[in-house]
Amino acid sequence: LLYFVLCTTGLVISVLVVAFAGHHHSQASSFICRQAEEDCECVLDLSDPIARTFNYKEVSDCEAITSTLTFYYLLQILLNLAQAMVCAIGAFIMWKHRYQVFFAGIQIRSPSTQQWQNV
């Protein structure tokens, strides 16, 4: 039971992490960045005067933000999808092993009471 609960909890957490990483990936991939002295300032929309500004301190190259950050989000999405699949398979195997086993056959005066046949 504990293994099943841990697998389903891991599955839920992995799916939530994929959703948040996907949101941040879509946001970071649409950044418009410019160099401001030693910092890199990024915005989502240049025409919006009240758009949120993301300041990355002591980043000498804004290309690191626009390419590397989106790559890390994509890598996080892929790794958490793999983890979600492992958790889903583990939960499915545990569920199938515990609740989907049917016994068939007739047991008439057998010497051992444990001779049921799995189907």
C-alpha positions as MATLAB code, in Angstrom:
seq = 'LLYFVLCTTGLVISVLVVAFAGHHHSQASSFICRQAEEDCECVLDLSDPIARTFNYKEVSDCEAITSTLTFYYLLQILLNLAQAMVCAIGAFIMWKHRYQVFFAGIQIRSPSTQQWQNV';
ca = [
       0.000    0.000    0.000;
       2.836    2.399    0.843;
       4.519    1.726   -2.522;
       1.276    2.491   -4.361;
       0.714    5.713   -2.375;
       4.296    6.859   -3.006;
       3.999    6.131   -6.739;
       0.733    8.030   -7.104;
       2.092   10.940   -5.036;
       5.213   11.026   -7.208;
       3.029   10.980  -10.314;
       0.938   13.940   -9.138;
       4.006   15.964   -8.118;
       5.767   15.223  -11.415;
       2.751   16.348  -13.445;
       2.527   19.582  -11.429;
       6.235   20.257  -11.953;
       5.832   19.668  -15.697;
       2.953   22.169  -15.789;
       4.898   24.875  -13.956;
       8.079   24.263  -15.939;
       6.055   24.426  -19.160;
       4.609   27.777  -18.112;
       8.049   29.151  -17.265;
       9.487   27.765  -20.515;
       6.835   29.515  -22.602;
       7.405   32.714  -20.654;
      11.224   32.582  -20.878;
      11.157   31.756  -24.589;
       9.289   34.988  -25.312;
      11.669   37.221  -23.342;
      13.123   40.299  -25.017;
      16.413   40.989  -23.260;
      18.883   43.844  -23.364;
      22.179   44.515  -21.632;
      22.101   47.164  -18.879;
      25.649   47.678  -17.609;
      26.522   44.434  -15.759;
      22.945   43.185  -15.659;
      20.537   41.728  -18.159;
      17.001   43.135  -18.205;
      14.261   41.091  -19.817;
      10.622   41.977  -20.537;
       7.789   40.105  -22.174;
       6.396   43.007  -24.190;
       8.351   46.153  -25.099;
       5.232   48.133  -26.008;
       3.649   47.609  -22.574;
       4.868   50.374  -20.216;
       3.898   48.464  -17.064;
       5.177   45.060  -18.164;
       7.038   43.095  -15.554;
      10.816   43.410  -15.850;
      13.088   40.514  -14.966;
      16.541   41.610  -13.832;
      19.360   39.088  -13.931;
      22.250   40.457  -11.873;
      25.824   40.175  -13.118;
      24.959   38.390  -16.355;
      27.383   39.566  -18.996;
      25.633   37.903  -21.954;
      21.853   38.026  -22.374;
      22.066   35.089  -24.775;
      22.636   32.904  -21.711;
      19.183   33.867  -20.474;
      17.299   33.482  -23.736;
      18.855   30.175  -24.776;
      20.298   28.419  -21.737;
      17.390   29.108  -19.401;
      14.839   27.811  -21.898;
      17.005   24.738  -22.478;
      17.071   24.019  -18.727;
      13.283   24.349  -18.513;
      12.903   21.966  -21.451;
      15.296   19.498  -19.832;
      13.332   19.719  -16.583;
      10.100   19.025  -18.471;
      11.542   15.947  -20.178;
      13.084   14.510  -17.009;
       9.892   15.016  -15.012;
       7.856   13.410  -17.790;
      10.148   10.385  -17.581;
       9.726   10.317  -13.800;
       5.941   10.584  -14.174;
       5.967    7.625  -16.563;
       8.027    5.529  -14.127;
       5.662    6.397  -11.279;
       2.607    5.636  -13.408;
       4.016    2.277  -14.479;
       4.918    1.427  -10.871;
       1.436    2.335   -9.635;
      -0.181    0.386  -12.485;
       1.893   -2.725  -11.791;
       1.080   -2.549   -8.085;
      -2.621   -2.027   -8.776;
      -2.739   -4.857  -11.307;
      -0.834   -7.222   -9.028;
      -3.069   -6.469   -6.057;
      -6.572   -6.077   -7.524;
      -6.704   -7.651  -10.973;
      -5.719  -11.228  -10.254;
      -8.471  -13.720  -10.882;
      -8.376  -17.285   -9.657;
      -9.942  -20.079  -11.658;
     -10.242  -23.777  -11.207;
     -11.891  -26.248   -8.930;
     -10.241  -27.380   -5.771;
     -11.630  -30.701   -4.653;
      -9.852  -32.463   -1.795;
      -6.412  -31.438   -2.867;
      -3.585  -32.166   -0.445;
      -2.587  -28.520   -0.335;
      -5.060  -25.674   -0.017;
      -2.768  -23.336   -1.936;
      -3.102  -24.879   -5.407;
      -5.249  -22.267   -7.078;
      -4.435  -21.498  -10.656;
      -3.810  -17.912  -11.825;
      -5.480  -16.897  -15.077;
];
